[in-house]
């Protein structure tokens, strides 16, 4: 029996032109929100502020710009789901279309194989039919030659009775079945041709559907590309806003530090002005020890060459108290290179005093200090050969010999 042809193709496919949110429409929304929210991505470059008020005004501007950038980031985050969903749906539609095309190609290959099998069967049946026709023609000649002959004559016309019986049986069988065999072969041939026509019709339908789906691919690919581009634009814009926000926050921190520094400087100037009005011009000894090295050029005990010794050294023991030589404001309290732990006081009238090589100090920048108050303890930090205090007096930044100024 011939192979049963496959039925009418039904893929159960969805429309290959899905109703997706248009990327172009989303782009218009994208452009619109920038205008509506008034986002600014070109921020002014931070410049040094001359006054605290200018710095505070700039901070107010930064807060407004930071709020706009924050709003922009929040809005984009809210739109992210729709954008990602649109891109994913476009990708899914394209993949589904491609999968359906692949299914049709496989079906087309299967029908081609089925058609080849049917054509081979038709050829085989045609050959068998030709053989039947040839046999029928041969029998027809024999029957014609023996037409009207009594079967008994056929039976006894052979010397061997068994041969006569065989010939008689063969004659009856062939004469009776040949017509049926030919008729049956023609029915089979007709069925095969019908099946072949159905397969060819199915091939044509598959080819049509494949062409239809392939024609829709460019549109789906374009939609996918538009969504991907839109998503990239959104991500770029969000990154720009995030970068701008980071720059604004960094500038705001710098301005806060500037304001704090200026306020500290103003407080120091205020204290120094008060000292200048009420202070004494005299200096007191900062330590109880003896002076072991005076002011002037000397051979440095560690560096090994002559250089200016810009102050005087007092000997003593580690931990001996070091006191302020005059009323002043602390302008430095830190580890200061070769000086080791160092405190510097500004006395408000161009004079400063320096206390070096301390083992510790107990004051901070900005503190107002009265003469005689303990600043720290004697030590040997920095470039030092042993516990001592290095003490300097500077006038307008220039070192002077402390001895004439000390009471």
SULDA-V782040 format. One record per residue. N is the residue number from 1. RES is the residue in three letters. PSI is psi in whole degrees, 0 to 359 (999 if undefined). OMEGA is omega in radians with two decimals (none if undefined). Layout:
# SULDA-V782040
n | res | psi | omega
N | RES | PSI | OMEGA
N | RES | PSI | OMEGA
This chain:
# SULDA-V782040
n | res | psi | omega
1 | UNK | 146 | 3.14
2 | UNK | 156 | 3.12
3 | UNK | 136 | -3.13
4 | UNK | 128 | -3.12
5 | UNK | 155 | 3.12
6 | UNK | 155 | -3.10
7 | UNK | 186 | -3.12
8 | UNK | 135 | -3.02
9 | UNK | 134 | 3.07
10 | UNK | 104 | -3.07
11 | UNK | 348 | -3.09
12 | UNK | 34 | -3.02
13 | UNK | 150 | 3.03
14 | UNK | 167 | 3.13
15 | UNK | 133 | -3.09
16 | UNK | 3 | 3.01
17 | UNK | 79 | -3.08
18 | UNK | 152 | 3.08
19 | UNK | 89 | -3.13
20 | UNK | 157 | 2.99
21 | UNK | 126 | -3.04
22 | UNK | 129 | 3.08
23 | UNK | 327 | 3.14
24 | UNK | 323 | 3.09
25 | UNK | 318 | 3.09
26 | UNK | 325 | 3.12
27 | UNK | 321 | 3.10
28 | UNK | 319 | 3.07
29 | UNK | 318 | -3.14
30 | UNK | 315 | -3.14
31 | UNK | 322 | -3.08
32 | UNK | 321 | -3.06
33 | UNK | 330 | 3.11
34 | UNK | 316 | 3.14
35 | UNK | 320 | -3.09
36 | UNK | 318 | -3.09
37 | UNK | 345 | 3.09
38 | UNK | 39 | -3.11
39 | UNK | 141 | 3.11
40 | UNK | 120 | 3.14
41 | UNK | 347 | 3.12
42 | UNK | 99 | -3.07
43 | UNK | 146 | 3.10
44 | UNK | 144 | 3.13
45 | UNK | 135 | -3.14
46 | UNK | 132 | 3.11
47 | UNK | 160 | 3.13
48 | UNK | 132 | 3.14
49 | UNK | 140 | -3.10
50 | UNK | 328 | -3.09
51 | UNK | 162 | 3.09
52 | UNK | 322 | -3.12
53 | UNK | 317 | 3.11
54 | UNK | 320 | 3.13
55 | UNK | 319 | 3.12
56 | UNK | 321 | 3.09
57 | UNK | 319 | 3.09
58 | UNK | 323 | 3.09
59 | UNK | 324 | 3.09
60 | UNK | 319 | 3.08
61 | UNK | 318 | 3.14
62 | UNK | 319 | -3.12
63 | UNK | 320 | 3.10
64 | UNK | 315 | 3.14
65 | UNK | 323 | 3.12
66 | UNK | 322 | 3.12
67 | UNK | 321 | 3.11
68 | UNK | 317 | 3.13
69 | UNK | 320 | 3.10
70 | UNK | 318 | 3.10
71 | UNK | 319 | 3.13
72 | UNK | 316 | 3.12
73 | UNK | 319 | 3.13
74 | UNK | 320 | 3.14
75 | UNK | 316 | 3.13
76 | UNK | 323 | 3.11
77 | UNK | 323 | 3.11
78 | UNK | 328 | -3.13
79 | UNK | 350 | -3.03
80 | UNK | 321 | -3.09
81 | UNK | 314 | -3.11
82 | UNK | 321 | -3.12
83 | UNK | 312 | 3.13
84 | UNK | 320 | -3.14
85 | UNK | 317 | 3.12
86 | UNK | 317 | 3.12
87 | UNK | 319 | 3.13
88 | UNK | 320 | 3.12
89 | UNK | 320 | 3.10
90 | UNK | 318 | 3.11
91 | UNK | 318 | 3.14
92 | UNK | 319 | 3.13
93 | UNK | 319 | 3.13
94 | UNK | 316 | 3.14
95 | UNK | 322 | 3.12
96 | UNK | 317 | 3.12
97 | UNK | 315 | -3.14
98 | UNK | 323 | 3.11
99 | UNK | 321 | 3.12
100 | UNK | 322 | 3.09
101 | UNK | 318 | 3.11
102 | UNK | 322 | 3.10
103 | UNK | 318 | 3.13
104 | UNK | 322 | 3.12
105 | UNK | 320 | 3.09
106 | UNK | 319 | 3.11
107 | UNK | 322 | 3.13
108 | UNK | 319 | 3.08
109 | UNK | 320 | -3.13
110 | UNK | 318 | 3.14
111 | UNK | 326 | 3.09
112 | UNK | 319 | 3.10
113 | UNK | 318 | 3.14
114 | UNK | 319 | 3.13
115 | UNK | 320 | 3.11
116 | UNK | 320 | 3.10
117 | UNK | 317 | 3.14
118 | UNK | 317 | 3.14
119 | UNK | 323 | 3.10
120 | UNK | 320 | 3.12
121 | UNK | 321 | 3.09
122 | UNK | 317 | 3.12
123 | UNK | 317 | 3.13
124 | UNK | 317 | 3.14
125 | UNK | 324 | 3.09
126 | UNK | 320 | 3.11
127 | UNK | 316 | 3.10
128 | UNK | 321 | 3.13
129 | UNK | 322 | 3.11
130 | UNK | 319 | 3.11
131 | UNK | 320 | 3.10
132 | UNK | 318 | 3.13
133 | UNK | 319 | 3.13
134 | UNK | 317 | 3.11
135 | UNK | 318 | 3.14
136 | UNK | 322 | -3.14
137 | UNK | 319 | 3.14
138 | UNK | 316 | 3.11
139 | UNK | 325 | 3.14
140 | UNK | 320 | 3.12
141 | UNK | 314 | 3.14
142 | UNK | 319 | -3.13
143 | UNK | 322 | 3.12
144 | UNK | 319 | -3.13
145 | UNK | 332 | -3.07
146 | UNK | 17 | -3.11
147 | UNK | 134 | -3.13
148 | UNK | 358 | -3.13
149 | UNK | 133 | 3.13
150 | UNK | 137 | 3.11
151 | UNK | 331 | 3.12
152 | UNK | 323 | 3.12
153 | UNK | 318 | 3.13
154 | UNK | 320 | -3.08
155 | UNK | 316 | -3.04
156 | UNK | 10 | 3.12
157 | UNK | 345 | 3.10
158 | UNK | 144 | 3.13
159 | UNK | 326 | 3.14
160 | UNK | 122 | -3.09
161 | UNK | 324 | 3.14
162 | UNK | 321 | 3.10
163 | UNK | 322 | 3.14
164 | UNK | 318 | 3.09
165 | UNK | 317 | 3.14
166 | UNK | 316 | -3.13
167 | UNK | 318 | 3.13
168 | UNK | 316 | -3.14
169 | UNK | 318 | -3.13
170 | UNK | 320 | -3.12
171 | UNK | 315 | -3.11
172 | UNK | 318 | -3.12
173 | UNK | 311 | -3.09
174 | UNK | 316 | -3.12
175 | UNK | 330 | -3.09
176 | UNK | 327 | -3.00
177 | UNK | 344 | -3.06
178 | UNK | 314 | -3.12
179 | UNK | 320 | 3.12
180 | UNK | 318 | 3.13
181 | UNK | 318 | 3.13
182 | UNK | 318 | -3.13
183 | UNK | 318 | -3.14
184 | UNK | 321 | 3.11
185 | UNK | 321 | 3.13
186 | UNK | 325 | 3.09
187 | UNK | 316 | 3.11
188 | UNK | 317 | 3.13
189 | UNK | 318 | 3.13
190 | UNK | 319 | 3.12
191 | UNK | 319 | 3.12
192 | UNK | 319 | 3.13
193 | UNK | 321 | 3.11
194 | UNK | 316 | 3.10
195 | UNK | 320 | 3.12
196 | UNK | 318 | 3.12
197 | UNK | 321 | 3.10
198 | UNK | 318 | 3.12
199 | UNK | 319 | 3.12
200 | UNK | 321 | 3.09
201 | UNK | 320 | 3.10
202 | UNK | 320 | 3.07
203 | UNK | 317 | 3.14
204 | UNK | 320 | 3.13
205 | UNK | 317 | 3.12
206 | UNK | 317 | 3.13
207 | UNK | 320 | 3.14
208 | UNK | 314 | 3.13
209 | UNK | 320 | 3.12
210 | UNK | 315 | 3.12
211 | UNK | 322 | 3.14
212 | UNK | 315 | 3.14
213 | UNK | 318 | 3.13
214 | UNK | 328 | 3.10
215 | UNK | 331 | 3.13
216 | UNK | 349 | -3.11
217 | UNK | 313 | -3.11
218 | UNK | 321 | -3.14
219 | UNK | 316 | 3.13
220 | UNK | 320 | 3.10
221 | UNK | 322 | 3.12
222 | UNK | 318 | 3.11
223 | UNK | 317 | 3.12
224 | UNK | 316 | -3.14
225 | UNK | 321 | 3.14
226 | UNK | 318 | 3.12
227 | UNK | 318 | 3.13
228 | UNK | 320 | 3.12
229 | UNK | 318 | 3.13
230 | UNK | 318 | 3.12
231 | UNK | 320 | 3.11
232 | UNK | 320 | 3.11
233 | UNK | 316 | 3.11
234 | UNK | 314 | -3.13
235 | UNK | 320 | 3.12
236 | UNK | 316 | -3.11
237 | UNK | 318 | 3.12
238 | UNK | 319 | 3.11
239 | UNK | 322 | 3.11
240 | UNK | 317 | 3.12
241 | UNK | 320 | 3.11
242 | UNK | 318 | 3.09
243 | UNK | 317 | 3.12
244 | UNK | 318 | 3.13
245 | UNK | 319 | 3.12
246 | UNK | 319 | 3.12
247 | UNK | 319 | 3.13
248 | UNK | 317 | -3.14
249 | UNK | 321 | 3.11
250 | UNK | 318 | 3.12
251 | UNK | 321 | 3.14
252 | UNK | 320 | 3.10
253 | UNK | 320 | 3.12
254 | UNK | 319 | 3.13
255 | UNK | 322 | 3.10
256 | UNK | 316 | 3.10
257 | UNK | 319 | 3.13
258 | UNK | 314 | -3.12
259 | UNK | 316 | 3.13
260 | UNK | 318 | -3.14
261 | UNK | 315 | -3.14
262 | UNK | 320 | 3.11
263 | UNK | 320 | 3.10
264 | UNK | 319 | 3.13
265 | UNK | 319 | 3.12
266 | UNK | 322 | 3.12
267 | UNK | 320 | 3.10
268 | UNK | 317 | 3.13
269 | UNK | 321 | 3.12
270 | UNK | 316 | -3.14
271 | UNK | 320 | 3.14
272 | UNK | 323 | 3.10
273 | UNK | 321 | 3.11
274 | UNK | 321 | 3.11
275 | UNK | 321 | -3.11
276 | UNK | 331 | -3.12
277 | UNK | 330 | -3.01
278 | UNK | 350 | -2.98
279 | UNK | 170 | 3.09
280 | UNK | 151 | -3.14
281 | UNK | 352 | -3.08
282 | UNK | 158 | 3.11
283 | UNK | 145 | 3.11
284 | UNK | 159 | 3.13
285 | UNK | 133 | -3.12
286 | UNK | 347 | -3.12
287 | UNK | 162 | -3.07
288 | UNK | 347 | -3.06
289 | UNK | 181 | 3.11
290 | UNK | 152 | 3.06
291 | UNK | 121 | -3.11
292 | UNK | 347 | 3.11
293 | UNK | 126 | -3.08
294 | UNK | 187 | -3.11
295 | UNK | 140 | 3.06
296 | UNK | 181 | -3.13
297 | UNK | 141 | 3.13
298 | UNK | 164 | 3.04
299 | UNK | 117 | -3.09
300 | UNK | 130 | -3.04
301 | UNK | 342 | -3.13
302 | UNK | 314 | -3.08
303 | UNK | 333 | 3.02
304 | UNK | 17 | 3.05
305 | UNK | 164 | -3.08
306 | UNK | 138 | 3.11
307 | UNK | 166 | -3.12
308 | UNK | 126 | 2.96
309 | UNK | 106 | -2.91
310 | UNK | 11 | 3.14
311 | UNK | 205 | 3.09
312 | UNK | 154 | -3.14
313 | UNK | 134 | 3.04
314 | UNK | 133 | 3.10
315 | UNK | 173 | -3.13
316 | UNK | 196 | -3.12
317 | UNK | 154 | 3.10
318 | UNK | 129 | 3.14
319 | UNK | 348 | 3.08
320 | UNK | 142 | -3.09
321 | UNK | 144 | 3.05
322 | UNK | 128 | -3.05
323 | UNK | 160 | 3.10
324 | UNK | 132 | -3.11
325 | UNK | 341 | -3.09
326 | UNK | 159 | 3.06
327 | UNK | 138 | 3.14
328 | UNK | 184 | 3.12
329 | UNK | 135 | 3.14
330 | UNK | 122 | 3.08
331 | UNK | 351 | 3.05
332 | UNK | 135 | 3.05
333 | UNK | 93 | -3.06
334 | UNK | 176 | 3.03
335 | UNK | 122 | -2.90
336 | UNK | 69 | 3.07
337 | UNK | 227 | -3.13
338 | UNK | 342 | 3.11
339 | UNK | 346 | -3.07
340 | UNK | 209 | 3.08
341 | UNK | 124 | -2.97
342 | UNK | 145 | 3.00
343 | UNK | 135 | 3.07
344 | UNK | 132 | 3.08
345 | UNK | 138 | 3.02
346 | UNK | 128 | -3.04
347 | UNK | 5 | 2.93
348 | UNK | 356 | -3.13
349 | UNK | 30 | 3.14
350 | UNK | 349 | -3.13
351 | UNK | 141 | 2.99
352 | UNK | 153 | 3.05
353 | UNK | 147 | -3.10
354 | UNK | 137 | -3.12
355 | UNK | 112 | -2.96
356 | UNK | 167 | 3.13
357 | UNK | 24 | -3.11
358 | UNK | 149 | 3.02
359 | UNK | 335 | 3.10
360 | UNK | 162 | 3.05
361 | UNK | 157 | -3.06
362 | UNK | 29 | 3.11
363 | UNK | 166 | 3.14
364 | UNK | 158 | 3.12
365 | UNK | 133 | -3.14
366 | UNK | 345 | 3.13
367 | UNK | 139 | 3.00
368 | UNK | 125 | -3.02
369 | UNK | 134 | 3.05
370 | UNK | 150 | 3.12
371 | UNK | 134 | 3.14
372 | UNK | 349 | 3.13
373 | UNK | 143 | 3.13
374 | UNK | 129 | 3.11
375 | UNK | 328 | -3.08
376 | UNK | 206 | -3.07
377 | UNK | 147 | 3.13
378 | UNK | 147 | -3.14
379 | UNK | 201 | -3.09
380 | UNK | 39 | -3.14
381 | UNK | 159 | -3.12
382 | UNK | 208 | 3.12
383 | UNK | 94 | -3.06
384 | UNK | 145 | 3.12
385 | UNK | 353 | -3.14
386 | UNK | 175 | -3.10
387 | UNK | 126 | 3.05
388 | UNK | 169 | 3.04
389 | UNK | 126 | 2.96
390 | UNK | 121 | -3.05
391 | UNK | 131 | 3.11
392 | UNK | 149 | 2.91
393 | UNK | 129 | 3.10
394 | UNK | 141 | 3.10
395 | UNK | 116 | -3.07
396 | UNK | 35 | 3.06
397 | UNK | 351 | -3.10
398 | UNK | 129 | 3.14
399 | UNK | 138 | 3.05
400 | UNK | 160 | 3.13
401 | UNK | 121 | -3.08
402 | UNK | 333 | -2.96
403 | UNK | 317 | 3.14
404 | UNK | 340 | -3.08
405 | UNK | 343 | -3.06
406 | UNK | 133 | 3.06
407 | UNK | 999 | none
